[in-house]
Amino acid sequence: MIRDADLILAMSSEQVEGIEARYPLTRGKIFRIGESLGIDISDPIGLPIDRFRECRETLSLAVDYWVRSLDLGVESSELLSAGDEQ
């Protein structure tokens, strides 16, 4: 699967480095999803719902960059349509 991928997005620099170390063929095609913002995106697991919402907003901004860069013709809101059910 990794060998066939054109682009791999990870949440953090640590994840990028770990994947590159384990799968050297990923170098040059793996990036942080928050690369355009210059940030790692932390996993909000176990944190209050507000942190999940902040994470979703940050992901939305980051995904917008990748959507525009890849010219996918969709909005990030379509890709991140989790909503606020709770």
Residue pairs with C-beta under 8 A, 6 or more apart in sequence:
2 8
2 19
2 23
2 25
2 26
3 25
5 26
5 29
6 29
7 29
7 30
7 31
7 70
8 19
8 26
8 29
8 30
8 31
9 30
9 31
9 32
9 33
9 66
10 16
10 19
10 30
10 31
10 32
10 33
11 32
11 33
11 34
11 40
11 41
11 42
11 43
12 32
12 40
12 41
12 42
13 32
13 40
14 40
15 32
16 30
16 31
16 32
19 26
19 30
20 26
20 27
20 30
32 39
32 40
32 41
33 41
33 59
33 62
33 63
33 66
34 40
34 41
34 58
34 62
35 62
35 65
36 62
36 65
36 66
37 58
37 61
37 62
37 65
39 58
41 55
41 58
41 59
41 62
42 55
43 55
44 51
44 52
44 54
44 55
49 86
53 84
56 80
56 82
59 76
59 80
60 76
60 77
60 80
61 76
63 76
63 79
63 80
64 75
64 76
67 74
67 75
67 76
67 79
